[in-house]
Amino acid sequence: MKFADVLSGSKASYFVVDPATGPGPASLGTAAADTLARGYSAGGLAFGDVDGVTIGAGEAVQSVSADGVPDVTRAITATIKGPILGLGKTPNSTPATSDLSAWADYGSEIVIGDTSIDGDSFTKSLALANLFGDVDPADGNLTDLTFYSVGFGPSFDPTTSFFSIVGGLPSFGDDLDASTTGTPLQIDFDRAGDLATEWRATLYFLTDQNRPLNSCAGLNVEACLGDEIGSIWTFDIIVRAGAVPLPGGLALIALGLFSMAAVRRRRGAA
């Protein structure tokens, strides 16, 4: 027996009754007035929980009332299922959703470029995905990843000092099915003459991961944030300046080249 909990707990919490821990469904009768009451703490899914998380019997209970039969309370085992946001670690690549090593953990750093290689301005893409891997048609949209806002900083700006999102920006309510990749996020960088050796900005995602199903339906970004509905995940986007010769080093190189040319001229004259 399966039932989908959409009233409390995490989005896409699926609880699977273990018949060994209590009477099976057949003993409860078939009256139309059957009701279920559930007590549990579903918790949320972490970055690596791509196959869901099982709650053991005793951590969750189910009480069943039906016309004509005694009430039954039993322990159940529970499998928590839901969407998991994925942002690619390596620019300009689209890794398989099953390869967790290619996706950035929440709160981690992603280096998207090096000015000594990529130049003072460039655009790189980062893959977006829903990494949840247990694809079951019965789940419906419970494992879909829904985006509410993406941008830099807690105000979700598309542009900050040196970085801009120039493509692939999800709109409010856009969905990604489980185990699928979406349109890559295009991030533009321009150092604009700045002489720093490293530039960084924090990329924010507001999604429905680990939140009740449809909790932001009919709302806007401000309402979702104000009600603390929708989960926020962050990543630090970094560009570095690679090692380049210092001005003194350039002078020494020029002097060496001049000396070599003078030696060649003397040899030619001889």
N, C-alpha and C positions, 0 to 999 in steps of 0.2 A: 504493500500500500504506500502510495506517495501522496503528499500534499504540499502545495506551495504556500509558504507563509508570505503574505504581502501586507500584513498588518503591523508587524513588529520585527525586530532583528534586522539583519543585513539584507540588502537587495539580493534576491535569488537564493534565499535560504530554503533548501530542500531537505525535508526530514523523512527518512526512510525507516518505516517501522520494522523492527527485528522481531519476528514471531516468537523467537526463543525467549524473549524477555516478558512476554505477557500473552493473554488470549489473542488469538488471531481475529481478523475482521469478521469472519463468518459467524462468530459467537455473539456479535453485537446486534444482530437483527437487521432488518431492512426498512424500518419505519422512516417515513419522510422527515420526521422531526429530529433525526440524529444531529447532535452537536458535538463540536470538539473544543476543548480548552487546553491550551498548551503553556507550559512554563519552562523557560530555558533562557540561556544567554548565548545568543548566536555568535557574537564577536564578529571580527572582520577577517578579510583575507590579506595576507602580506604579499610582497612582490613574488615570492617563489611558490605560492600556493596555487599553482596552475591546474591542479587536479581536484581542488577543493580540500576541505578539512573535515575530519570525522569527529563528532562529539560522541563519546562513549555512553552506554546505558548508565543511567543514574545521574548524568549531567543534564538530561532533558526528560520531561515527563509529558504524558498525554492523558487527559481525562476525557472519557467518552460517555455521553448520556444519550439514551435512546428510549422511545416509547416501548413499554412492555418488557424491558430487560433491565437488570441491575446496572447501575453505573459502574464503569470500569476505569481504573487508573493504572497505567503501566509505564515502565521505563521504555524509552525508545533510543535507538541510535540515530544520529543526525549527520547528514553530509551537507556542509555549507558550500554553496556554489555561487559564483558571481563574477563580474567582469574584473579584469586586471589590466591597468594601463601599461603600455610598453612604449618607451622612447629609445631609439637606436643609439648605441654607443659610438658607432663609426659613421662619420659623415658620408653622404653620397652612396649609401648601401642600403639594401632591403633584406635583412636576414630572415631566416625562417622563424616563425613564432615559437617553435619548439626549442630553439637554441637560446636558452636563457642567458648564456654567457655573452651574447651579442647585444643584450638589452640592459639599459642603465637602471640600477637600483634607485629607489626614491631618495632624494637628498644628495645624490652623488654628483661628481663633476664630469662634464663632457667637453673635451678639447676639440674644437671644430676647425682650427687652423693655426698656421704659423706664418707671420708676415714675411719672414725671410724666404719662404717657399711660395706662399699664395699671393704675395703682394699686399699693398696697403688697403685694398678693398677687394672683397670677393663675396660670393654667395654659396652657401653649402646647404644640403638637405639632410634632415634627420627623419628616419622612419617612425611612423606612428602605428600602433597595433593594439588589439585586444588579445592579451596573451593567454586567457583562460582556455585550457586545452580539452576539457571534458565536454565535447560537443554532443548534445542530446536533443533531437527535435522536440521532445516533450518539454524542454525548458522554455520554449517560446522566446520571449524577449527578456527573460529574467537574467540571462547572462550577457545581454548586449551592453556595451560600454557607451554611455551617453555623455557627450561633451556639453558643458554649459559655458565655459569661457577659457581662453588660452591667451597668455600675454606675459609681459615682463613686470615683475613686482606685484605686490598685493592688489594694485589697481588694475592689473591685467592690460597694461598698455601694449599696443603692437610695436611701439618704437621706444627705445631708450637711448642713452648717450651715444653708443657706438653700434648698436644692434637694432635691426628691424626685421619683423616677420613680413615677408613679401609674397608669400604663397602658401597654400595648403592649410590656411587657418580655418579650423572647424567653426561652424556656426552653432548658435544655441540650439540644442536638441539633436544635433547630428549623432548618429549611432554607428557603432562598429560591432559586427557579429563576433562571437567567440572564435578564436584562432584565425583572425583575418587582419591584414594590414590595410591601412587607409592611405590617403594622399599624403606624401611626405611633407613635413614642415620645412619651408624654405626660409633660411635665416641669412640676412645680409649683414656684412660687417664693413665698417669704414673707419679707419683710425683718425681720419681728418687732420693729419699732421701732428697728432698727439705723440709725445716722445716716451710714453710709458713702455714697460717691457711685458705687461700683461693686462688684458682687459677682460672683464667678466660681468655677467648679468644673470639674475635668477629668473628662470622661466617657470611660470605658475600654470597649473592645470586645475580647473574646477570641473569635477566629474561626479557621477553618481556611484562610484565605486564604494562599497561598504555602506550604502545608504538605502533607506526603504524604497521600494519600487514606486515609480511615478511621483516621488516626493517633490520634484520641481515642476511637475506638469502644470501648465497654465501660469507659471510664474516667470519673472525675468531674473537676470543675473543678480541684481541688487537684492531682490527678495530672497533668492536662494542663499546668498551670503548672509543676509541679515538674520535669517532663521537658522543659520548654521546647517543648512541642508545642502548636501553635496560635499564631496571630500576634495581637499586641496593637496596636490602633490607638486613638489618643486625639484628642479635640477639646476645646477650652476653651469652656465655656458661660458666657455673660456676660449680666448685667442691669445697666443703667446708670440713674442718677438724672438726669433731664433738668434743664435750667435752670429754677429756680423763683425768685421774688422773695425777696431777703434780708429779714430783719426790718426793717431800716432802709428798704428800698425799699417795703415794705408801709405803713410809717408815712407816707412821703411821699405815696403814693397816697391814703391815707385823708385826709391834710391837704388835698390838692388837691380831693377830692370835697367835703369840708366847706366849703372856700372857695367852690366853685361854688354850693353850696346857699345860702350866706349872700348871695352876689350876687343870686341869683334872688329871695330873700326881700326884699331891699332894693328891687329893681325892682318887686316886687308892691306894696310899701307905697307907693311913689311913684305 
